Amino acid sequence: MEAGTQPSNSSPAGRGWWSRNWKWFVPTGCLALVVLIIAFVVLIALLVFGTMKSSEVYQASLARAKADPAVAEALGSPLKDGMFLSGKTSVDGASGEADLAIPISGPKGKGTLYVVASKSAGLWKYTTLVVEVQKTSERLDLIGSNREAVEQE
């Protein structure tokens, strides 16, 4: 054999794992990252909605709407709350504030329960507790015994 030539039975230098597998690893890694980000966002949203739905003002407002005969007549019974409520609640000990829009529905239609309340000395005082019926835009005031349908302005 001449000096400086390679023997014919030798194999070329072996390629590494990355050079053999990068074509499937990169898209799979990117997809896994996107799935993890989406799962994180969904988890945060469920946590926020769950916290708001477990609040005292949410529970009491929804119970009041379910017990009201005018709401039952307009939307039907049983009344169910929707998944995606909007607004805010802020409670600090014996005081707090709430401003919520809660989607509700029954067999006869859909509506929105609007709640504005403040908490002082451990008690919630409702300044607004109104159900707006989606089909007719009728507003049903749930505060007090002199409740009347209030027309939308």
Number of C-alpha atoms within 10 A of each C-alpha: 6 6 5 6 7 10 9 6 6 7 8 6 6 6 8 8 8 9 8 10 10 11 10 9 12 11 11 12 11 11 12 12 12 12 11 12 12 11 12 12 11 12 11 11 13 14 12 11 14 12 11 21 18 10 14 10 25 19 12 12 22 19 12 14 21 20 14 12 12 18 24 17 11 22 23 18 16 12 21 16 18 13 13 12 17 14 13 12 18 14 13 9 10 11 14 17 19 20 18 23 19 22 19 24 20 19 13 14 15 21 24 20 25 20 21 21 20 19 19 13 9 13 13 19 13 17 11 16 21 23 29 24 20 16 12 12 14 17 21 22 22 22 14 8 7 7 11 13 14 14 11 9 4
